[in-house]
Amino acid sequence: MDDTIRKICREIADGTGEIGRKEIMEALKMFKQKEREQRQEEYEGQLNYETEALLMLKMEQNRAKMKEDVENILDKIQRMAFMDGFRYAIRMLEESIGPKG
């Protein structure tokens, strides 16, 4: 997949080759898939980080500080979930509209 994307991008940049609408649409589809995979990896990494932070709070001695930290972490997780849902909704909208042409 990466080789195909590189080849198409190189041909577009160089102005070489016969790049049709089909190839461009395929490259766009590959780019979107790659972007989704990267976003999912980032989301899972951030979620793991926040989960670890919650687990570390068990050692926290100061109750007020612990409560504030928990609220901050939960707020981050809620924002992440909201943005993930927002991106999903936009992706579904884009896919339902289909290619312009």
SVG drawing of the C-alpha trace seen along z (x, -y; Angstrom):
<svg xmlns="http://www.w3.org/2000/svg" viewBox="-25 -19 34 21">
<polyline fill="none" stroke="black" stroke-width="0.4" points="0.0,0.0 2.8,-2.5 4.6,-1.7 1.4,-2.4 0.9,-5.7 4.5,-6.7 4.4,-5.9 1.2,-7.9 2.5,-10.9 5.8,-10.7 4.0,-10.6 1.8,-13.5 4.7,-15.6 6.9,-14.8 4.0,-15.1 5.1,-11.7 2.9,-8.7 -0.7,-8.4 -2.6,-9.1 -6.3,-8.8 -9.2,-9.6 -9.3,-5.9 -5.7,-6.0 -6.1,-9.3 -9.3,-8.0 -7.5,-4.8 -4.6,-6.8 -7.1,-9.0 -8.8,-5.9 -5.4,-4.6 -4.5,-7.9 -7.7,-7.9 -7.2,-4.3 -3.7,-5.1 -4.9,-8.2 -7.6,-6.2 -5.0,-3.6 -2.7,-6.3 -5.6,-8.1 -6.7,-4.8 -3.1,-4.1 -2.8,-7.5 -6.2,-7.2 -5.3,-3.8 -1.9,-5.1 -3.5,-8.1 -6.1,-6.0 -3.5,-3.6 -1.5,-6.5 -4.6,-7.9 -5.5,-4.5 -2.0,-4.1 -2.3,-7.6 -5.5,-6.5 -3.8,-3.4 -0.9,-5.4 -3.4,-7.5 -3.8,-4.7 -0.5,-5.8 -1.6,-9.4 -1.9,-10.4 -3.6,-13.8 -7.4,-13.1 -8.1,-16.5 -5.2,-16.3 -6.3,-12.7 -9.9,-13.9 -8.7,-16.7 -6.3,-14.4 -9.1,-11.9 -11.5,-14.6 -8.8,-15.9 -8.1,-12.4 -11.8,-11.7 -12.2,-15.0 -9.4,-14.1 -10.9,-10.7 -14.3,-12.3 -12.9,-14.8 -11.0,-12.0 -14.2,-9.9 -16.1,-13.0 -13.5,-13.8 -13.3,-10.1 -17.1,-10.1 -17.0,-13.5 -14.3,-12.2 -16.3,-9.0 -19.4,-11.1 -17.5,-13.2 -16.0,-10.1 -19.4,-8.5 -20.7,-11.8 -17.8,-11.9 -18.4,-8.3 -22.1,-8.8 -21.6,-11.7 -19.1,-9.7 -16.6,-11.1 -17.2,-14.4 -17.1,-14.5"/>
</svg>
